[in-house]
Amino acid sequence: MIVKWAVALTSGFLLISPAIAAEPKPDATIKNASIEASVYLDDKIKADAALAADCLGEGRKWIDKNAVEAASARKDEPELFRDRGGYSFERKYSERSVVDDRYVSVLRDDYMDTHGAHPNSDVNTILWDTTAKKRISIRPFFTETADNGPTLTALRKAVIAALNAEKKRRGAGETATAEWYKELKPTLLKIGAVTLAPSTVSGKSSGLTFHYPPYAVGPYAEGQYVVFVPWETLKPYLTPEGAEIFAGARPKGDADEQQ
C-alpha cells in the first residue's frame, strides 16, 4: 500500500510539476521590506524587440517610482509595514490586437496594494507603430481630433451610449449618470484608454474598444468596464489611412472575453 501511494504521489507530482515550471517569471522585479513589485511582458510583445524594450523601460521606471514611495511610507509608518508587510505591485503588458501588420494595441494592467481599504487596479493602453518603432495615438486615423471637436464629441456620445448599455446588462443602471461620466471629456487624453478592436476581417479593426478601471465610470464594486464603438460610427470622421484599417465586425469571442 505504501509503495502504491508513493507511486501515485510521484505520478501526481510529475503531472503538476510542468504547470509549476510554466509559471511566468517577471521581466523586472524588486523585493525588499518596503515593496514587492514585478513587471511581466507576454510572449507576443517579447517577440518585437523594440516594443519589448519600450514597455520594459517604462515598467522599470514604474517599479523604481513605487519603490521610493513605499520606502518613504515605511519610514513614516513602520508599524503598518510590520503588521502587513510591504506594498505589492504588479504590471502586465499584453497584446490585444495587430492591425494591418503594423499597429499593435497593448493592454497595460496594474495591480496595487498599498495597505488601503482594499487593493486596487488600473488599466491603460499603448498603440505601437511597428514601422516607425514608436508609440502613436489614434490621431492619424481621423480627419480632426481637436478638443471638443466633431470627432471626439461623437466618440464621447458613442462611448456613453455603450457604457449605459453595459451597465444595464450588468444590472447597474443606477450609476449610468452624468455624475459618473463627468470625467469623460471629448479630448484624446480624457475620453478613455483606447485599443483597436480585432475584426472578423483578417488584418483589419472592427472599431475602438475603451478600457476603464474601477472608479473611472462607476463605483469600485462594478469593477472594470470595456466598451466597444463600431467602425461604422467612426466612418464620417476617418482619414484615408483610417478607412484603410477598419472593416468587418467584432468577433463574438472578443466581446465575451472583454466583458
Secondary structure, DSSP 4 states (H G I P E B T S, - for coil): -HHHHHHHHHHHHHHHHHHHHTSPPPSEEEESSSEEEEEEE-HHHHTSHHHHHHHHHHHHHHHHHHHHHHHHHHHH-HHHHHHH-SEEEEEEEEEEEEETTTEEEEEEEEEEE-SSSS-EEEEEEEEEETTTTEEE-SGGGBS---TTSHHHHHHHHHHHHHHHHHHHHHT-GGG-SHHHHTT--SSTTTS-EEEEEP-SSTT-B-EEEEEE-TTTSS-GGG--EEEEEEHHHHGGGB-HHHHHHB-S---HHHHHHH-
